[in-house]
């Protein structure tokens, strides 16, 4: 009986194993990037929802519009946050 490996010489076997290793490494890297992207998106959603929850809380307590709630929040932050940190709010 003749096997598949009988016809291959050592160089062909080495190339085949090397290609297989490269493919596995590429799949692992792709998976790691996908997991990292998913975690980043989840964190971003959590931050956005926390910010929206704060605006909704201000709206309910002060019986005001969303725009007025954002303005109240911005005013509060400007009064209570250091100058360097509050400048990032005006860019948004």
N, C-alpha and C positions, 0 to 999 in steps of 0.2 A: 504494500500500500504506500502510495506516495502522498505526503501531506502538503499543505499549503506552504509551509515554511521551508520545504526542501528546495524549492526552485529559487528562493530569494537568497541573495548573498548578504553578508553582514552590513554592507553600506545601505542597501535598500531597507533592511530592517531598522537600521539606525534612523534613516530619514522618516520612515513610517512612524516610529515611536516619537520622534521630535515633532512631527506634524500633529500627532495626537496630543502631546503635552501642550503645544501652543494653543490648540483649540480649547482644551480644558481650562487653561489659564485665562483665555479670552472670555469664556463663559463665566468664570468666577468673578472676573473684574466687572463684567456687565451686570451681574447679579448684585455685586456690592454697590455699584453706582445707582442701580434701581432702588435698593433699600435706602441709601443715603438721600436720594431725591424724595422718596416717599416720606421719610422722617422730616425733611426740611419743609415740605408742603404741609404736613400735619402741624408742625410748630407754627408756621405762618397762619394757618387757619385758626389755631388756638389763640394767637395774639390778636387777630382780627376780631374774633368773636368776643374776646374779653373787652376790647375797645368798644365794640358795638354795644355790649351789655352795659358798659359804663354810661354811654350816651343815652341808652334807653332808660336807665335808672334816673338820670338827670331829667329827661323828658317827663317821666312819670311824677317825680317829686316836685318839679317846678311847673308842671303843666305848660310846657313850651314846645315849640317846633324843634325838629332835628337840627336845623341851622342854629337856632338860639342855644341849644344844648351844646353844640360844638363850640360856639362862641364863649359860653360860660366855662367850658372845660379849658379852652385856650387861655382865657383870662386867669383862671386858677393856676394853671401851670406856669404862666409868665410870672405870677406873683410869688410862687413857692419853689421854683426850680432855679438853679444858678444860671447866670446869663449864658454861659457857653452851651449848656444843655438845651435851653429854651430856644436858641436860634435854629435848631434843627426842626422845630415845629412849624416855623414860618415857611419853610421850603415845600411843605406838603401841599 
